[in-house]
Amino acid sequence: MGTQKDPRWYFKTWSLVIAFVCVGPFMLPLVWVHPRFSLKLKLVITLVVLSITCIITGILIRSLKSIISYYQYEVYSRDYRPGFSG
């Protein structure tokens, strides 16, 4: 008979969104094996996920550089002498 089964829980939209939030681009294989997504939609989702991942990675790198330079400045700008508490 022509009844359509409910999709598995890992093919539902909410689970793909949660997977993206939790594991980022590692959820892309779920998108590519999704039976109801067209090739065009799969490509769009992939490009969006990879773009967001690149942006977040760039922000993380800039933040880490800023933190490292801050602490290097703090350590080298003080009269740092081990064992001296005055």
Backbone torsions as a table, in degrees:
resi	resn	phi	psi	omega
1	MET	NA	161.9	-172.2
2	GLY	-88.5	27.4	179.5
3	THR	-78.3	140.5	-179.0
4	GLN	-100.2	130.9	179.5
5	LYS	-73.4	153.1	171.8
6	ASP	-67.4	141.4	179.2
7	PRO	-67.1	154.6	176.5
8	ARG	-59.7	158.0	-177.1
9	TRP	-60.9	-32.5	-177.7
10	TYR	-79.8	-3.2	173.6
11	PHE	-102.4	-0.9	179.1
12	LYS	-79.2	151.5	-175.0
13	THR	-60.5	-42.3	-178.2
14	TRP	-62.3	-35.1	-179.6
15	SER	-72.6	-32.7	176.4
16	LEU	-68.2	-38.2	177.8
17	VAL	-65.9	-45.2	178.3
18	ILE	-63.4	-40.0	178.2
19	ALA	-62.6	-40.4	179.0
20	PHE	-64.8	-42.4	179.7
21	VAL	-64.4	-38.1	-176.0
22	CYS	-82.7	-43.9	-172.6
23	VAL	-123.6	5.8	175.0
24	GLY	60.8	-130.8	-173.8
25	PRO	-69.8	-7.9	177.8
26	PHE	-71.0	-5.8	177.3
27	MET	-88.5	-5.8	-176.6
28	LEU	-60.4	-35.0	175.7
29	PRO	-58.4	-32.7	176.2
30	LEU	-64.7	-34.6	178.0
31	VAL	-67.9	-43.3	-174.7
32	TRP	-72.4	-22.6	176.8
33	VAL	-98.5	2.6	179.2
34	HIS	-64.0	124.4	-173.9
35	PRO	-72.4	-22.4	-174.9
36	ARG	-101.2	-6.9	179.0
37	PHE	-83.4	135.9	176.4
38	SER	-78.1	165.6	179.8
39	LEU	-60.9	-40.1	179.8
40	LYS	-62.0	-44.6	179.7
41	LEU	-65.7	-39.7	178.0
42	LYS	-61.5	-42.0	178.3
43	LEU	-65.5	-41.7	179.6
44	VAL	-63.7	-46.8	179.6
45	ILE	-61.1	-42.0	179.4
46	THR	-61.9	-45.7	180.0
47	LEU	-64.4	-40.3	178.9
48	VAL	-64.8	-46.3	-179.3
49	VAL	-63.3	-44.0	179.6
50	LEU	-67.3	-36.1	177.2
51	SER	-64.7	-47.0	178.5
52	ILE	-61.7	-40.1	179.0
53	THR	-63.4	-42.3	178.4
54	CYS	-64.6	-42.2	179.2
55	ILE	-63.0	-46.6	-179.8
56	ILE	-64.8	-38.4	177.2
57	THR	-63.7	-42.0	177.5
58	GLY	-62.5	-41.8	177.5
59	ILE	-63.4	-42.3	178.9
60	LEU	-62.3	-44.0	-179.8
61	ILE	-63.1	-45.1	178.1
62	ARG	-62.5	-39.7	179.4
63	SER	-64.5	-43.9	179.4
64	LEU	-64.3	-41.0	176.7
65	LYS	-61.3	-41.3	179.3
66	SER	-64.5	-43.6	179.3
67	ILE	-64.6	-43.4	179.6
68	ILE	-63.0	-44.8	-179.5
69	SER	-67.1	-34.2	177.6
70	TYR	-62.5	-48.4	-177.7
71	TYR	-71.7	-31.2	174.7
72	GLN	-65.9	-40.0	178.1
73	TYR	-64.8	-43.3	-179.9
74	GLU	-61.9	-43.1	-177.3
75	VAL	-70.0	-44.5	-175.1
76	TYR	-84.1	-14.2	-179.1
77	SER	-87.5	-15.8	179.6
78	ARG	-91.2	160.0	172.9
79	ASP	-81.5	82.8	-172.2
80	TYR	-89.4	117.0	174.8
81	ARG	-132.0	115.6	-179.6
82	PRO	-59.1	136.0	177.8
83	GLY	85.7	-5.6	-179.1
84	PHE	-99.1	120.6	-177.4
85	SER	-111.2	15.4	-176.4
86	GLY	-93.3	NA	NA
